[in-house]
Amino acid sequence: MLDIAVTRSPAQTQTDPATYAECLQFIGTAISIADRQTAADIVVTLKDCCGRGHADRDAIWADLTDAEQERFKELLALPPLAREFAQRIRETIGYQSRAVAGVVQTDLERAIDRGELSVADVAVVVGDRHFLEFQELVACCPKYFSELPAPSIKAATKKFS
């Protein structure tokens, strides 16, 4: 989950005050827009900045309020729905049913469209290998709704009198 220290430690001197302030601003932005993908991207940036010694992870975490810390951790937590879809995907792979795969894929796309989870959330839980197997199974699904045939030229050019 989050590699920022959960327990508060005394704030240490920051190597680069501008980077430190920017890291705090990034976390605040993720919290204010409540976007899980942004929060996950910010964690990567924080790891890089702190790993290179530009900012102190413990000091950044300590400067957040308890509510901010909690909200940021919530944004980084995987939604329960991701675990549900991971289970359905594993079962679908076991069935090797294209029809079941199509239904699960449709449900997954609807949940993503509603903003309830992302493909990355599901892939993390189910694992890359299983997710790829599922995608291959879905790719073999017949398309149930095909386009209507184009109207004939005769019908399109027919003059109504």
FIZAVO-36523 format. One record per residue (C-alpha): residue in one letter; x, y, z. Coordinates in steps of 0.1 Angstrom, whole numbers, plus 5000, padded with zeros to 4 digits. Example, Ala and Ser with C-alpha at 12.3 -4.5 7.8 and 13.67 -1.06 7.14 Angstrom:
<nodes>
A512349555078 S513749895071 
</nodes>
This chain:
<nodes>
M500050005000 L501750325011 D505450335020 I505150655039 A505650605075 V502350555093 T503650635127 R504750995133 S508351055137 P509951395145 A510251605114 Q513751595100 T515451865080 Q514351855044 T517051845018 D515152064993 P512452285008 A510852344974 T510551974966 Y509151915001 A506452174996 E505652044962 C505251694976 L502851825002 Q500952004975 F500751694953 I499151494982 G496751784989 T495751784952 A495051414952 I492951444983 S491051744970 I490151584937 A489651244953 D491251064924 R492750724932 Q494950704901 T496351054909 A497150934944 A498850624931 D500950834907 I501851074935 V503150784956 V505550684928 T506751044927 L507151064964 K509150744965 D511450884938 C511951224955 C512551074989 G514650794975 R516951044959 G517151244991 H515251554979 A512651525006 D512051335038 R509151095037 D508551095075 A508551475076 I506051495047 W503751235064 A504051415098 D502951745083 L499651595071 T496751605095 D495251285107 A492351335084 E494551395054 Q496651085062 E493450875065 R491951015032 F495150955013 K495350595026 E491750545015 L492550664980 L495350424978 A493350124990 L491949884965 P488149894962 P486349574974 L484849554940 A488349484925 R488549164946 E485049064935 F486049104898 A489348924904 Q487448624918 R485048634888 I487948654864 R489648354880 E486448154878 T485948254842 I489448134833 G488547804849 Y485347774829 Q487047874796 S483648004785 R483648284760 A480048364770 V480848404807 A483948604798 G481848844777 V479448894806 V482248954831 Q483949194806 T480649394801 D480149414839 L483749524843 E483449794817 R480249924833 A481949944867 I484850134852 D482550374834 R480850444867 G484250524882 E483950244908 L487350094899 S490050084872 V491549814851 A494749854870 D492949784903 V491649454890 A494949364874 V496749414907 V494449184925 V494148914899 G497748924887 D499149004853 R499148644841 H495548574849 F494448914836 L496148844803 E494548504801 F491148674807 Q491748934780 E492648664755 L489448474764 V487448794759 A489148864726 C487748534713 C484148634722 P481848674693 K480449014689 Y476748974696 F475749304681 S477049364646 E476449674625 L473449684604 P474249634567 A474549954547 P471350034528 S471449934491 I472150204465 K468750144450 A467050224483 A469250524490 T468650674455 K464950594453 K462950914448 F459750944467 S456951104447 
</nodes>
